[in-house]
Amino acid sequence: MKVALVYDRVNKWGGAERVLLALNKIFPDAPLFTSVYNPKGAKWADKFNVKHSFLQKFPNAPRSHEFYAPLMPLVFETFNFNNYDIVISVSSEAAKGVITGPYTVHICYCLTPTRYLWSGYGEYFKNPFFKIISRPIVKYLKKWELTASKRPDIFVAISTEVQNRIANFYNRTSEIIYPPLFLAGSLFKQEKKSTLDKKDFFLVVSRFVPYKKIDLAIKACNELSLPLKIVGIGSQGKSLRKIAGPTVEFLGNLTDEELSYYYKNCKVLIFPGLEDFGLVMVEAQAFGKPVIAFRGGGALDIIKEGETGEFFKEQNVASLKKVLKNFDSSRYNSLLCKKNAERFSFDNFKKNLMKIISSNLKTL
């Protein structure tokens, strides 16, 4: 059985990239097709045989792919998968639009329908002038995506939220397979020695992009004088640092081993965004830690309210502050949190994916 993997772009690190590493463990010989590849920004991809598109040669494309959005349909339609039995596209944009033959099974592991075209359109196009001049491109991309959404044989959603979006925007049914917890297993077995002081701090682990709403956590902790440590990098780095008070510390990107220290020693993970899934919540639960999350998106699939965490109702500082004020970490049983995380194991991910593949593999 020959398998190919497809991903929108290989130039960053996040939850979706952990999914690709899990797929690599299942299919170690599967090449990874993508629009652009930036080895410096995606060191995790050295495990793969990466096959990038013609877009790689365009000026600054590996780092600024968003300027080439109108070309993405052509990029993914030019790949040839005639020699593969299974194509698994991991997509939040155009990778789902690859063209496969009649004897190739195309499974789209959908992270979300393209956010800037559908669920997040209003947020991405707040500027009236930008909205107007981009309208023809958006119209073209929406039309193409509706066509492309018919190409996968099977849609697999990462959460109930994404399943609903697939139904609403694409008019397609889908099954849910949760992304797997894929931190190095040894990190859970013993405490690593550290020179850092152990303190009861609040934790955010996220890329610094607007829809993650990290500013809500910073402002709430500023006003309550709560110690907050933030792991991650991104385009909002400068603006977030400007609003951070003296109790807020930015830690940058960390290795899994370094990150494990902060999971083990934090009081709670704060998750303020409306996320498609939110793998960092599962990671925190695996370390026995509760989560405070916005009531929406993938958090509804992960957090058991009152048992493994709490929700705040509105995506604003006041609503988050209310929960933080009343939060008592001693109320939460770490064993229940760890048990909850077991639902998102690699073994479950592999079993459910192979079940779909075996029931849909076409006869050559």
LOTOR-165071 format. One line per field, with one value per residue (C-alpha): x, y, z; residue in one letter; residue number from 1. Coordinates in Angstrom, 3 decimals. Layout:
BEGIN
X c(X_...)
Y c(Y_...)
Z c(Z_...)
code c(A_...)
pos c(NUM_...)
//
This chain:
BEGIN
X c(0.000_1.632_0.707_1.342_0.828_-0.137_0.048_-0.654_2.834_5.852_7.265_6.168_5.562_2.263_-0.456_-1.006_2.668_2.398_-0.360_2.036_4.672_2.076_1.253_4.959_5.156_2.322_3.589_7.367_7.939_5.191_6.503_5.113_3.839_3.481_3.391_6.529_9.197_11.281_13.748_14.745_11.168_10.220_13.076_10.575_10.220_13.701_12.024_10.135_10.896_9.455_8.318_7.627_5.919_7.100_6.126_9.309_11.314_9.135_10.568_10.281_7.513_8.677_8.330_5.559_3.258_0.149_1.046_0.677_-2.794_-4.312_-1.789_-2.550_-5.267_-2.823_-0.057_-1.977_-3.631_-0.221_0.875_0.573_-0.625_-1.187_1.238_-0.392_-3.135_-3.853_-3.495_-3.995_-4.272_-3.891_-5.449_-6.714_-6.480_-5.825_-4.212_-7.639_-7.834_-5.332_-6.573_-6.428_-7.322_-10.275_-8.290_-6.684_-8.430_-8.183_-8.786_-8.856_-7.922_-9.530_-8.111_-10.789_-12.329_-10.085_-10.487_-9.958_-12.615_-15.315_-15.471_-12.842_-13.555_-14.713_-11.643_-9.152_-10.742_-11.505_-9.863_-12.565_-10.087_-8.364_-11.773_-12.807_-9.625_-9.421_-13.046_-12.382_-9.636_-11.798_-14.691_-12.417_-10.909_-14.323_-15.614_-12.533_-12.692_-16.301_-15.203_-12.136_-14.225_-15.897_-12.575_-11.768_-13.441_-13.679_-13.589_-12.266_-12.797_-10.564_-13.456_-17.212_-16.644_-14.840_-17.375_-20.094_-18.083_-17.536_-21.290_-22.149_-19.583_-18.951_-22.211_-20.177_-20.477_-17.417_-16.173_-14.281_-10.802_-9.201_-5.563_-3.212_-1.195_2.326_4.838_7.878_6.644_9.650_8.673_5.736_7.745_10.027_10.660_13.601_15.973_15.751_17.393_14.077_12.118_8.854_6.026_2.284_2.062_-0.528_0.498_-0.296_1.141_0.298_1.410_1.149_-1.620_-4.772_-7.421_-5.591_-6.631_-3.506_-4.083_-7.103_-4.923_-2.278_-4.764_-6.636_-3.414_-2.194_-5.320_-5.233_-1.430_-1.213_2.064_1.707_4.269_3.758_5.353_5.439_6.327_4.484_3.515_1.928_5.048_5.880_2.325_1.771_4.986_3.927_0.763_2.384_2.752_5.527_3.961_4.040_7.054_7.635_9.601_9.826_9.790_10.728_11.723_9.312_11.583_11.632_7.896_7.253_8.736_6.143_3.271_4.366_4.732_1.967_-1.220_-3.457_-3.326_-5.266_-6.735_-8.530_-9.006_-11.845_-9.839_-10.533_-9.268_-6.516_-3.936_-2.134_-5.187_-4.741_-1.038_-1.775_-4.348_-1.783_0.415_-2.517_-3.256_-6.674_-7.511_-9.428_-10.791_-13.249_-16.528_-16.429_-14.629_-12.491_-12.423_-15.959_-14.666_-11.715_-12.589_-14.990_-16.345_-15.866_-13.729_-10.766_-11.202_-13.528_-14.983_-15.409_-18.533_-17.580_-14.361_-13.438_-11.227_-14.069_-15.388_-11.928_-11.148_-14.290_-13.144_-9.544_-10.685_-12.671_-10.169_-8.866_-6.441_-6.894_-10.409_-9.089_-7.847_-4.719_-5.555_-8.898_-7.105_-4.629_-7.441_-9.245_-6.146_-6.056_-9.029_-6.609_-3.865_-1.752_-3.050_-6.659_-5.715_-3.964_-6.738_-9.493_-7.540_-6.641_-10.268_-11.313_-8.529_-9.274_-13.002_-12.432_-9.380_-10.311_-9.539_-6.969)
Y c(0.000_3.224_6.308_10.000_12.849_16.371_19.509_23.151_24.437_23.224_26.350_26.465_24.465_23.831_21.310_20.369_19.553_17.108_15.371_15.024_13.501_10.994_10.121_9.724_7.192_5.203_5.634_6.260_5.868_8.268_11.402_14.779_16.988_20.693_24.134_25.551_24.270_26.336_23.991_26.670_27.228_23.557_21.529_18.815_17.997_16.513_13.152_13.440_13.182_16.645_17.311_21.015_22.680_25.149_27.926_27.226_29.246_32.341_35.325_34.794_32.197_29.749_32.458_34.667_32.156_34.259_36.634_33.716_32.587_33.002_30.469_27.757_26.059_25.610_24.513_21.540_20.584_20.063_17.223_13.704_10.866_8.148_5.765_5.976_3.901_6.369_10.145_11.812_15.576_17.453_20.756_24.084_25.612_24.289_20.865_19.232_20.258_17.731_15.644_11.865_9.019_6.618_3.938_6.218_6.887_10.531_11.136_14.770_15.191_18.603_21.013_23.521_24.859_27.754_30.181_33.433_32.455_31.148_31.113_33.830_36.052_39.030_38.921_38.635_41.419_44.083_46.819_48.148_49.034_45.641_43.966_45.758_45.194_41.537_40.771_39.343_37.047_35.878_35.202_33.147_31.174_30.424_29.144_26.966_25.640_24.535_22.574_21.231_20.148_17.533_15.824_13.948_10.560_10.922_13.940_13.457_16.324_17.045_18.152_18.646_22.324_21.440_18.733_21.388_23.754_21.031_20.443_24.159_25.350_22.251_20.343_17.199_14.644_13.709_11.443_12.753_11.536_13.659_14.700_12.557_13.555_13.303_14.655_12.499_9.751_9.904_13.418_12.035_9.492_11.579_15.158_16.717_18.697_22.421_25.507_27.327_28.079_26.203_28.658_28.644_30.386_30.524_29.285_30.064_27.935_29.312_30.839_34.640_35.289_37.401_34.666_32.972_35.968_35.857_39.529_38.542_36.393_39.110_41.859_39.711_38.695_42.301_43.506_40.703_40.811_37.083_35.448_34.428_32.611_32.517_29.940_30.612_33.063_34.718_37.855_39.498_39.207_42.936_44.107_41.502_42.428_46.085_45.378_42.900_43.943_43.026_39.660_38.425_36.534_35.479_32.254_31.930_28.553_25.592_21.989_19.317_18.709_22.401_22.713_19.731_21.639_24.394_21.960_20.081_23.179_25.503_26.043_25.980_26.418_29.402_28.879_32.068_31.418_29.878_26.985_24.234_21.722_22.913_20.188_22.132_21.603_17.848_18.215_20.124_17.506_14.746_16.409_16.420_20.118_21.780_24.201_27.476_27.867_29.943_28.057_27.180_25.285_22.261_23.032_21.664_18.260_18.275_19.891_18.321_21.336_21.215_18.063_18.861_22.596_25.568_27.711_31.462_32.433_35.529_36.214_39.316_40.291_40.682_37.170_35.612_37.640_36.350_32.738_33.505_35.213_32.169_29.568_27.116_24.538_22.277_21.453_19.427_15.867_15.437_11.770_12.751_15.213_12.529_10.026_12.553_12.972_9.232_9.698_11.453_8.832_7.996_4.415_5.596_7.922_5.128_2.596_4.936_6.072_2.541_1.517_4.197_3.251_-0.476_0.071_2.403_0.994_0.559_-2.565_-1.976)
Z c(0.000_-1.202_0.814_0.142_2.586_1.540_3.669_2.824_3.673_5.621_7.242_10.893_14.052_15.822_16.562_12.916_12.566_15.478_13.490_10.557_12.824_14.027_10.411_9.715_12.538_10.921_7.335_7.600_3.850_2.764_1.021_2.051_-0.779_-0.052_-1.638_0.021_2.381_4.795_6.562_9.098_10.223_10.045_11.499_12.425_8.707_8.355_9.025_5.736_2.063_1.312_-2.247_-2.720_-5.660_-8.307_-5.881_-3.910_-6.441_-6.198_-4.246_-0.464_-0.959_1.756_4.424_2.994_1.349_2.070_-0.789_-3.196_-2.074_-5.577_-6.913_-4.355_-6.450_-9.329_-6.952_-5.588_-8.861_-10.507_-8.216_-9.646_-7.398_-9.997_-8.259_-4.821_-3.256_-0.436_-0.310_3.059_2.862_6.133_5.310_6.561_3.106_-0.406_0.072_-0.012_-3.697_-5.023_-7.915_-7.594_-9.935_-9.675_-7.836_-5.264_-1.969_-0.933_2.775_3.831_7.489_7.741_10.299_9.254_6.060_5.007_7.873_5.986_3.417_5.756_9.563_10.073_7.067_9.144_11.355_8.500_6.450_9.061_6.994_4.601_1.847_2.019_2.012_-1.170_-3.179_-2.150_-3.019_-6.536_-5.195_-2.295_-4.683_-6.959_-4.068_-2.548_-5.880_-6.347_-2.783_-3.171_-6.228_-4.437_-1.435_-3.648_-4.455_-1.227_-0.961_2.812_5.087_8.602_11.040_14.029_16.266_16.448_15.617_12.393_11.551_11.712_9.514_6.900_6.807_6.705_4.162_2.027_2.452_3.177_5.965_7.975_10.719_13.732_14.643_17.322_16.814_18.881_21.899_20.534_23.038_23.765_26.089_28.426_29.461_31.436_33.432_35.606_36.622_34.855_37.032_36.450_37.852_37.543_40.695_40.991_41.358_40.924_37.578_34.828_31.390_27.745_24.914_21.494_18.218_18.350_15.825_16.332_16.501_19.395_21.593_23.757_24.571_26.694_28.960_29.220_30.065_32.594_34.361_34.258_36.045_38.620_39.051_38.292_37.175_33.523_31.388_27.624_25.304_21.580_18.823_15.963_14.075_17.134_19.274_19.447_20.103_22.832_24.602_24.590_26.585_29.000_32.634_35.089_35.990_32.372_30.983_27.357_26.946_23.145_21.395_23.586_23.016_24.252_27.227_28.144_27.597_29.852_32.805_32.426_32.011_35.128_37.281_36.116_38.077_35.007_31.229_29.870_26.407_25.292_21.558_19.571_18.195_15.687_18.254_20.591_21.131_23.861_26.082_25.729_26.490_29.702_30.727_30.126_32.723_35.146_34.793_34.493_31.676_31.609_28.082_26.105_25.803_22.130_19.382_20.141_23.869_24.115_22.963_25.340_28.672_31.161_32.991_36.760_36.485_34.254_33.786_33.461_30.688_30.424_28.490_26.514_24.634_26.610_29.535_32.040_31.441_31.755_34.881_36.568_36.159_37.148_40.352_41.442_40.256_42.846_41.443_44.482_43.280_40.339_40.514_38.394_37.793_36.240_33.976_32.879_32.347_30.168_27.993_27.288_24.933_22.580_22.485_19.444_19.571_19.287_16.436_14.536_15.152_13.951_10.897_9.821_10.233_7.744_5.335_5.421_4.829_1.867_0.101_-3.534_-5.516_-8.218)
code c(M_K_V_A_L_V_Y_D_R_V_N_K_W_G_G_A_E_R_V_L_L_A_L_N_K_I_F_P_D_A_P_L_F_T_S_V_Y_N_P_K_G_A_K_W_A_D_K_F_N_V_K_H_S_F_L_Q_K_F_P_N_A_P_R_S_H_E_F_Y_A_P_L_M_P_L_V_F_E_T_F_N_F_N_N_Y_D_I_V_I_S_V_S_S_E_A_A_K_G_V_I_T_G_P_Y_T_V_H_I_C_Y_C_L_T_P_T_R_Y_L_W_S_G_Y_G_E_Y_F_K_N_P_F_F_K_I_I_S_R_P_I_V_K_Y_L_K_K_W_E_L_T_A_S_K_R_P_D_I_F_V_A_I_S_T_E_V_Q_N_R_I_A_N_F_Y_N_R_T_S_E_I_I_Y_P_P_L_F_L_A_G_S_L_F_K_Q_E_K_K_S_T_L_D_K_K_D_F_F_L_V_V_S_R_F_V_P_Y_K_K_I_D_L_A_I_K_A_C_N_E_L_S_L_P_L_K_I_V_G_I_G_S_Q_G_K_S_L_R_K_I_A_G_P_T_V_E_F_L_G_N_L_T_D_E_E_L_S_Y_Y_Y_K_N_C_K_V_L_I_F_P_G_L_E_D_F_G_L_V_M_V_E_A_Q_A_F_G_K_P_V_I_A_F_R_G_G_G_A_L_D_I_I_K_E_G_E_T_G_E_F_F_K_E_Q_N_V_A_S_L_K_K_V_L_K_N_F_D_S_S_R_Y_N_S_L_L_C_K_K_N_A_E_R_F_S_F_D_N_F_K_K_N_L_M_K_I_I_S_S_N_L_K_T_L)
pos c(1_2_3_4_5_6_7_8_9_10_11_12_13_14_15_16_17_18_19_20_21_22_23_24_25_26_27_28_29_30_31_32_33_34_35_36_37_38_39_40_41_42_43_44_45_46_47_48_49_50_51_52_53_54_55_56_57_58_59_60_61_62_63_64_65_66_67_68_69_70_71_72_73_74_75_76_77_78_79_80_81_82_83_84_85_86_87_88_89_90_91_92_93_94_95_96_97_98_99_100_101_102_103_104_105_106_107_108_109_110_111_112_113_114_115_116_117_118_119_120_121_122_123_124_125_126_127_128_129_130_131_132_133_134_135_136_137_138_139_140_141_142_143_144_145_146_147_148_149_150_151_152_153_154_155_156_157_158_159_160_161_162_163_164_165_166_167_168_169_170_171_172_173_174_175_176_177_178_179_180_181_182_183_184_185_186_187_188_189_190_191_192_193_194_195_196_197_198_199_200_201_202_203_204_205_206_207_208_209_210_211_212_213_214_215_216_217_218_219_220_221_222_223_224_225_226_227_228_229_230_231_232_233_234_235_236_237_238_239_240_241_242_243_244_245_246_247_248_249_250_251_252_253_254_255_256_257_258_259_260_261_262_263_264_265_266_267_268_269_270_271_272_273_274_275_276_277_278_279_280_281_282_283_284_285_286_287_288_289_290_291_292_293_294_295_296_297_298_299_300_301_302_303_304_305_306_307_308_309_310_311_312_313_314_315_316_317_318_319_320_321_322_323_324_325_326_327_328_329_330_331_332_333_334_335_336_337_338_339_340_341_342_343_344_345_346_347_348_349_350_351_352_353_354_355_356_357_358_359_360_361_362_363_364)
//
